[in-house]
Amino acid sequence: MAKYYESDVTKMIRELLQKNPQIVEEQKKGRSLWWDKQPDQDAKRRAEKSRVRQQAYVYQTKV
């Protein structure tokens, strides 16, 4: 039977999660707080409407 390589970092993380299983739940809470959100369609629509078209050459002032 071949033994597969496991890095020191993987071992450390595995041991950390065994000692502190609440970390996984905290990660899920943090993710839902910052990432798992439905986009606000009204805000997106208003942002698209208020967008100002950029000039072809942005550094030239209008004369």
Kinemage of the C-alpha trace (Angstrom):
@kinemage 1
@onewidth
@group {chain A} dominant
@subgroup {mainchain}
@vectorlist {calphas} color= white
{ca met a 1} P 0.000 0.000 0.000
{ca ala a 2} L 1.440 3.348 -1.047
{ca lys a 3} L 1.519 6.114 1.515
{ca tyr a 4} L 0.666 9.506 0.030
{ca tyr a 5} L 2.538 12.677 0.892
{ca glu a 6} L 0.849 15.148 3.205
{ca ser a 7} L 2.432 18.549 3.714
{ca asp a 8} L 3.165 20.031 7.119
{ca val a 9} L 0.624 22.786 6.515
{ca thr a 10} L -2.107 20.234 5.732
{ca lys a 11} L -1.275 18.334 8.902
{ca met a 12} L -1.332 21.543 10.945
{ca ile a 13} L -4.733 22.579 9.562
{ca arg a 14} L -6.165 19.091 10.103
{ca glu a 15} L -4.982 19.098 13.737
{ca leu a 16} L -6.286 22.628 14.291
{ca leu a 17} L -9.740 21.663 13.019
{ca gln a 18} L -9.769 18.546 15.203
{ca lys a 19} L -8.961 20.628 18.285
{ca asn a 20} L -11.354 23.485 17.379
{ca pro a 21} L -14.315 22.176 15.339
{ca gln a 22} L -16.220 25.458 15.857
{ca ile a 23} L -13.876 27.131 13.338
{ca val a 24} L -15.836 25.618 10.445
{ca glu a 25} L -19.108 27.110 11.699
{ca glu a 26} L -17.437 30.503 12.220
{ca gln a 27} L -16.150 30.352 8.637
{ca lys a 28} L -19.657 29.639 7.351
{ca lys a 29} L -21.081 32.574 9.337
{ca gly a 30} L -18.397 34.913 8.000
{ca arg a 31} L -18.950 33.773 4.455
{ca ser a 32} L -22.698 34.277 4.668
{ca leu a 33} L -22.146 37.711 6.172
{ca trp a 34} L -19.859 38.948 3.395
{ca trp a 35} L -20.371 36.793 0.303
{ca asp a 36} L -23.641 34.843 0.216
{ca lys a 37} L -25.928 37.731 -0.657
{ca gln a 38} L -28.442 38.312 -3.404
{ca pro a 39} L -27.495 41.302 -5.557
{ca asp a 40} L -29.708 44.358 -5.238
{ca gln a 41} L -31.207 44.658 -8.713
{ca asp a 42} L -32.596 48.146 -8.089
{ca ala a 43} L -29.186 49.497 -7.050
{ca lys a 44} L -27.577 47.858 -10.084
{ca arg a 45} L -30.161 49.412 -12.406
{ca arg a 46} L -29.681 52.871 -10.867
{ca ala a 47} L -25.878 52.586 -11.172
{ca glu a 48} L -26.131 51.645 -14.841
{ca lys a 49} L -28.510 54.537 -15.517
{ca ser a 50} L -26.291 57.109 -13.822
{ca arg a 51} L -23.120 56.026 -15.594
{ca val a 52} L -21.409 58.806 -17.573
{ca arg a 53} L -19.897 57.847 -20.910
{ca gln a 54} L -16.107 58.215 -20.963
{ca gln a 55} L -14.334 60.251 -23.642
{ca ala a 56} L -12.207 58.460 -26.225
{ca tyr a 57} L -9.057 60.074 -24.831
{ca val a 58} L -9.559 60.604 -21.117
{ca tyr a 59} L -6.748 63.107 -20.546
{ca gln a 60} L -7.938 65.611 -23.127
{ca thr a 61} L -10.183 68.343 -21.763
{ca lys a 62} L -13.148 69.503 -23.755
{ca val a 63} L -12.345 72.679 -25.652
